[in-house]
Amino acid sequence: MSEFRTYFVPDGLAGERVDVGVARLTGLSRSKAGDLVDESAVTVAGKPVTRSRRLMEGERIDVVLPDPPSAEPIETPVDMTVVFEDADIIVIDKPAGVAAHPSVGWEGPNVVGALRAAGVTISAYGPAERKGIVHRLDVGTSGLMVVAKSERAYTHLKRAFKERTVGKIYHCLVQGHPFPQQGTIDAPIARDHRHSWKMGVVAGGRPSITHYTTIETLGGAALLEVNLETGRTHQIRVHMAAIHHPAIGDPLYGSDPTLSEKVGLDRQWLHACRLSFDHPGSGEAMEFTSDYPEDLQWALDRMRKGDLW
């Protein structure tokens, strides 16, 4: 059954085309948003418009949405640390084993459901199953995530991630010793045509840039600080595998499963340890940090002992 929604253009979307604005407000693809405009399922200030019409701040947009692709997320209680919260945003320290939002094939806990279970109201912007989600971490990656609680925060943060003004720092324990010890991996990423469940470096894929610096060299491994310039699915894991230094605990991308067993890991050694952005309301520069969880710290300490080879 179709759903009728009303939005008001926030300042962050002023000057954008109607199809772009509808896509960002609803979470639909730009092509689908454009189709709705063409079908007169979108009106601005009460009148049908073309895709290229530019939006003005405060204008009313009415959208008749098609059937939602999935149901609303259900409550999934999770013991999850709240690092910061105000009326606009909530910053959480996501444990491994928790997805960012519900998806096909995943029946475990997720951040959206966990926040709902905790009584946190998040932004209504975005697709039904991932309202308020402005970026994601893999199920097996722990660390910092920011979720939008207000509509202005959703719009601001989505734009900030798109324009690459958000600082995203990860630590990753990889096999071997990358050379040079500091470098940049600039290689396009797309779905691996040989294995649909994997991503890979693929000619013609989306531009993807990863900067890394070696923090510590261990016997047979290296601890890296990774700075993401882009934010593609599995980007760090794919790029580390591409230079033949996969993350320890990541057999999907070529790590040694025997080593994973020796250090007690059942997921990739990858942690989002620092997140920085301008607050969507006040504009204040904000930075958050997260310590390694117990499983990663134990594995790192085990590697430091140097008796695994």
Summary of the structure (lengths in Angstrom):
residues: 309
radius of gyration: 20.8
end to end distance: 59.9
largest distance: 71.4
contacts: 1002
relative contact order: 0.12
helix: 23%
strand: 31%
